[in-house]
Amino acid sequence: MRFSANVTLSREFAAKVYEMLISGVLRSSSPANLDSSRMSGAGVGIYYAESAGVDISTPHGTFSTGGGRSHADLAWQIIAGADYYWNPKFCTFIEYHYLDYTSTQINTNQSRDLGQHLVGAGLRFQF
């Protein structure tokens, strides 16, 4: 059995998300190794998301979502990371954030949460 479909979006899909989180971070380093430090933390806040309507054309017909939708709800995150100081003014770092947009206002038996795994790394210069 073979299934194939050609899907064409007749309008560009655009979504915007605005968020505001309050986070707390704890940093620690061991006395044996003052060149490195670890951090962990968490945050909670709100988000607002909106998207435009989309028209999808397939060989079997056209599906239209109509006008756009918007939603505001709870957001939370978990943070972890590490720093390594090469000297007192320069360090490298790596961070991990798990960011979750919940959907507590939608009455459904299915999970509608949107989670993001964010990894960042870089250089930090201190003056």
Backbone as CSV, one residue per row, in Angstrom:
resi,resn,N_x,N_y,N_z,CA_x,CA_y,CA_z,C_x,C_y,C_z
1,MET,0.843,-1.165,0.000,0.000,0.000,0.000,0.892,1.233,0.000
2,ARG,0.574,2.169,-0.842,1.382,3.377,-0.953,0.486,4.587,-0.762
3,PHE,0.988,5.552,0.001,0.238,6.781,0.238,1.138,7.953,-0.099
4,SER,0.625,8.877,-0.852,1.389,10.096,-1.135,0.418,11.260,-1.212
5,ALA,0.914,12.441,-0.893,0.079,13.635,-0.938,0.945,14.833,-1.276
6,ASN,0.392,15.696,-2.059,1.026,16.986,-2.338,0.263,18.047,-1.573
7,VAL,0.936,18.742,-0.699,0.302,19.756,0.127,0.914,21.107,-0.213
8,THR,0.069,22.083,-0.479,0.518,23.426,-0.798,-0.127,24.406,0.170
9,LEU,0.671,25.208,0.818,0.147,26.270,1.671,-0.066,27.494,0.790
10,SER,-1.303,27.948,0.707,-1.590,29.074,-0.166,-1.309,30.413,0.500
11,ARG,-1.007,30.406,1.788,-0.668,31.632,2.498,0.452,31.301,3.472
12,GLU,1.355,32.214,3.662,2.465,31.977,4.589,1.933,31.851,6.009
13,PHE,2.396,30.838,6.719,1.972,30.613,8.096,2.861,31.430,9.020
14,ALA,2.234,32.217,9.874,2.996,33.055,10.796,2.453,32.857,12.208
15,ALA,3.353,32.636,13.142,2.970,32.505,14.542,3.909,33.373,15.371
16,LYS,3.362,33.982,16.412,4.148,34.820,17.312,3.891,34.350,18.731
17,VAL,4.951,34.321,19.526,4.832,33.947,20.938,5.570,34.990,21.759
18,TYR,4.891,35.526,22.767,5.478,36.463,23.711,5.453,35.801,25.080
19,GLU,6.538,35.903,25.818,6.592,35.262,27.130,7.251,36.176,28.145
20,MET,6.875,35.998,29.407,7.483,36.721,30.515,7.616,35.733,31.669
21,LEU,8.865,35.416,32.026,9.147,34.439,33.077,9.997,35.083,34.162
22,ILE,9.749,34.685,35.386,10.600,35.051,36.519,11.350,33.790,36.913
23,SER,12.686,33.852,36.871,13.504,32.672,37.116,14.476,32.916,38.257
24,GLY,14.805,31.853,38.948,15.830,31.874,39.984,16.913,30.870,39.634
25,VAL,18.173,31.244,39.839,19.304,30.384,39.486,20.239,30.284,40.683
26,LEU,20.686,29.077,40.990,21.686,28.832,42.026,22.996,28.439,41.362
27,ARG,24.083,29.080,41.753,25.413,28.743,41.232,26.238,28.124,42.351
28,SER,27.033,27.126,41.992,27.892,26.487,42.984,29.208,26.082,42.339
29,SER,30.262,26.036,43.157,31.563,25.531,42.712,32.185,24.776,43.865
30,SER,33.017,23.813,43.542,33.654,23.021,44.590,34.954,23.694,45.022
31,PRO,35.312,23.601,46.301,36.573,24.213,46.759,37.801,23.607,46.090
32,ALA,37.704,22.358,45.642,38.846,21.711,44.995,39.070,22.232,43.577
33,ASN,37.994,22.714,42.917,38.121,23.175,41.542,37.417,24.527,41.403
34,LEU,38.136,25.609,41.661,37.556,26.946,41.581,37.445,27.460,40.150
35,ASP,37.985,26.713,39.171,37.920,27.139,37.782,36.559,26.891,37.143
36,SER,35.740,26.047,37.738,34.450,25.732,37.129,33.316,25.955,38.130
37,SER,32.135,26.199,37.593,30.952,26.337,38.434,29.769,25.719,37.709
38,ARG,28.779,25.331,38.482,27.557,24.737,37.951,26.390,25.619,38.339
39,MET,25.331,25.550,37.544,24.135,26.311,37.885,22.911,25.466,37.603
40,SER,21.867,25.733,38.371,20.571,25.106,38.142,19.503,26.097,38.599
41,GLY,18.327,25.977,38.015,17.274,26.908,38.378,15.955,26.544,37.745
42,ALA,14.976,27.382,38.021,13.632,27.176,37.488,12.945,28.528,37.391
43,GLY,11.899,28.571,36.586,11.147,29.802,36.434,9.701,29.526,36.082
44,VAL,8.860,30.505,36.344,7.438,30.395,36.032,6.960,31.755,35.533
45,GLY,5.955,31.729,34.656,5.444,32.980,34.118,4.253,32.746,33.211
46,ILE,4.071,33.671,32.268,2.936,33.596,31.353,3.434,33.719,29.917
47,TYR,2.594,33.278,28.974,2.888,33.470,27.559,1.615,33.855,26.825
48,TYR,1.791,34.486,25.674,0.699,34.831,24.772,1.122,34.409,23.375
49,ALA,0.326,33.579,22.707,0.637,33.094,21.365,-0.500,33.444,20.419
50,GLU,-0.147,33.794,19.190,-1.160,34.071,18.177,-0.670,33.556,16.830
51,SER,-1.607,33.157,15.990,-1.253,32.679,14.655,-2.312,33.129,13.657
52,ALA,-1.881,33.270,12.421,-2.795,33.634,11.342,-3.499,32.384,10.830
53,GLY,-4.604,32.544,10.133,-5.291,31.410,9.532,-4.486,30.840,8.380
54,VAL,-4.708,29.565,8.059,-3.961,28.877,7.014,-4.939,28.176,6.075
55,ASP,-4.680,28.252,4.772,-5.427,27.490,3.772,-4.506,26.423,3.204
56,ILE,-4.931,25.154,3.230,-4.122,24.039,2.735,-4.861,23.406,1.566
57,SER,-4.192,23.322,0.410,-4.775,22.704,-0.782,-4.116,21.361,-1.027
58,THR,-4.911,20.305,-1.159,-4.424,18.959,-1.462,-5.153,18.471,-2.710
59,PRO,-4.717,17.363,-3.310,-5.435,16.826,-4.466,-6.873,16.417,-4.144
60,HIS,-7.188,16.218,-2.876,-8.519,15.771,-2.473,-9.401,16.901,-1.968
61,GLY,-8.944,18.141,-1.991,-9.758,19.261,-1.537,-8.933,20.310,-0.820
62,THR,-9.623,21.313,-0.317,-8.977,22.424,0.378,-9.468,22.471,1.819
63,PHE,-8.540,22.694,2.725,-8.844,22.810,4.146,-8.477,24.217,4.582
64,SER,-9.390,24.895,5.244,-9.149,26.257,5.691,-9.345,26.336,7.203
65,THR,-8.387,26.953,7.894,-8.523,27.130,9.342,-9.258,28.412,9.669
66,GLY,-9.626,29.189,8.638,-10.339,30.439,8.887,-9.414,31.493,9.461
67,GLY,-9.960,32.315,10.320,-9.183,33.383,10.938,-8.168,32.860,11.923
68,GLY,-7.315,33.735,12.373,-6.285,33.352,13.322,-6.833,33.116,14.716
69,ARG,-6.009,32.561,15.554,-6.354,32.270,16.945,-5.273,32.826,17.851
70,SER,-5.645,33.029,19.114,-4.667,33.446,20.118,-4.978,32.733,21.431
71,HIS,-3.965,32.649,22.282,-4.116,31.944,23.548,-3.070,32.473,24.533
72,ALA,-3.445,32.625,25.789,-2.524,33.019,26.859,-2.654,32.005,27.988
73,ASP,-1.531,31.633,28.595,-1.574,30.629,29.653,-0.251,30.619,30.413
74,LEU,-0.057,29.583,31.206,1.106,29.401,32.078,2.300,28.862,31.290
75,ALA,3.494,29.376,31.603,4.744,28.864,31.059,5.702,28.613,32.214
76,TRP,6.557,27.584,32.077,7.565,27.317,33.095,8.815,26.776,32.417
77,GLN,9.950,26.869,33.140,11.205,26.371,32.594,12.091,25.792,33.685
78,ILE,12.983,24.906,33.255,14.027,24.336,34.102,15.360,24.655,33.422
79,ILE,16.351,25.062,34.215,17.632,25.527,33.687,18.764,24.740,34.331
80,ALA,19.772,24.384,33.541,20.994,23.760,34.067,22.156,24.205,33.182
81,GLY,23.342,24.286,33.758,24.493,24.688,32.965,25.784,24.625,33.745
82,ALA,26.872,24.956,33.058,28.202,24.944,33.671,29.070,26.012,33.018
83,ASP,29.999,26.547,33.802,30.981,27.527,33.339,32.372,26.967,33.598
84,TYR,33.324,27.320,32.743,34.729,27.027,33.012,35.517,28.315,32.818
85,TYR,36.169,28.787,33.882,36.946,30.025,33.844,38.383,29.718,33.439
86,TRP,38.808,30.255,32.296,40.171,30.092,31.817,41.098,31.068,32.536
87,ASN,40.577,32.219,32.903,41.273,33.198,33.735,40.173,34.029,34.413
88,PRO,40.494,34.969,35.285,39.446,35.697,36.015,38.501,36.527,35.133
89,LYS,38.855,36.805,33.895,38.038,37.661,33.029,37.370,36.924,31.856
90,PHE,37.686,35.660,31.634,37.213,34.953,30.446,36.762,33.539,30.822
91,CYS,35.565,33.163,30.338,35.094,31.800,30.585,34.273,31.304,29.398
92,THR,34.110,30.012,29.313,33.206,29.366,28.364,32.052,28.785,29.160
93,PHE,30.901,28.649,28.510,29.741,28.121,29.223,28.879,27.278,28.288
94,ILE,28.069,26.438,28.915,27.048,25.675,28.221,25.802,25.690,29.101
95,GLU,24.632,25.850,28.466,23.369,25.930,29.204,22.319,25.051,28.542
96,TYR,21.406,24.555,29.349,20.250,23.806,28.863,19.000,24.400,29.505
97,HIS,17.987,24.663,28.708,16.688,25.135,29.196,15.618,24.195,28.657
98,TYR,14.729,23.753,29.513,13.500,23.112,29.049,12.384,24.110,29.312
99,LEU,11.722,24.572,28.257,10.678,25.576,28.338,9.365,24.936,27.921
100,ASP,8.334,25.065,28.754,7.055,24.422,28.492,5.932,25.447,28.498
101,TYR,5.140,25.449,27.427,3.934,26.273,27.336,2.749,25.370,27.616
102,THR,2.017,25.611,28.702,0.902,24.744,29.075,-0.380,25.172,28.387
103,SER,-1.417,24.369,28.559,-2.720,24.689,27.957,-3.825,24.343,28.943
104,THR,-3.826,24.988,30.084,-4.788,24.659,31.133,-6.200,25.122,30.811
105,GLN,-6.365,26.055,29.867,-7.693,26.579,29.564,-8.438,25.783,28.499
106,ILE,-7.790,24.827,27.868,-8.432,24.030,26.825,-8.975,22.760,27.464
107,ASN,-10.275,22.537,27.368,-10.925,21.378,27.978,-10.838,20.189,27.020
108,THR,-9.834,19.345,27.198,-9.631,18.189,26.335,-8.956,17.084,27.138
109,ASN,-9.059,15.880,26.665,-8.399,14.750,27.322,-6.996,14.527,26.787
110,GLN,-6.579,15.288,25.805,-5.259,15.137,25.216,-4.313,16.208,25.745
111,SER,-3.028,15.869,25.760,-2.018,16.836,26.184,-1.800,17.850,25.066
112,ARG,-1.893,19.118,25.389,-1.690,20.186,24.412,-0.470,21.037,24.770
113,ASP,0.373,20.557,25.670,1.566,21.310,26.055,2.567,21.336,24.907
114,LEU,3.286,22.444,24.805,4.354,22.580,23.820,5.649,22.766,24.588
115,GLY,6.558,21.814,24.487,7.839,21.875,25.185,8.973,22.145,24.217
116,GLN,9.958,22.909,24.665,11.133,23.209,23.858,12.383,22.829,24.637
117,HIS,13.318,22.186,23.958,14.636,21.906,24.521,15.603,22.891,23.879
118,LEU,16.191,23.766,24.676,17.096,24.798,24.181,18.492,24.568,24.756
119,VAL,19.492,24.506,23.900,20.883,24.331,24.323,21.680,25.508,23.794
120,GLY,22.457,26.120,24.672,23.283,27.252,24.274,24.697,27.084,24.793
121,ALA,25.658,27.616,24.073,27.060,27.596,24.484,27.702,28.880,24.006
122,GLY,28.740,29.306,24.699,29.379,30.527,24.266,30.561,30.936,25.105
123,LEU,30.997,32.149,24.843,32.122,32.756,25.550,31.603,33.923,26.362
124,ARG,32.158,34.108,27.528,31.757,35.227,28.391,33.015,36.013,28.773
125,PHE,32.970,37.335,28.502,34.055,38.239,28.876,33.545,39.135,29.993
126,GLN,34.322,39.277,31.047,33.925,40.126,32.174,34.891,41.296,32.278
127,PHE,34.326,42.482,32.437,35.135,43.700,32.497,35.133,44.259,33.903
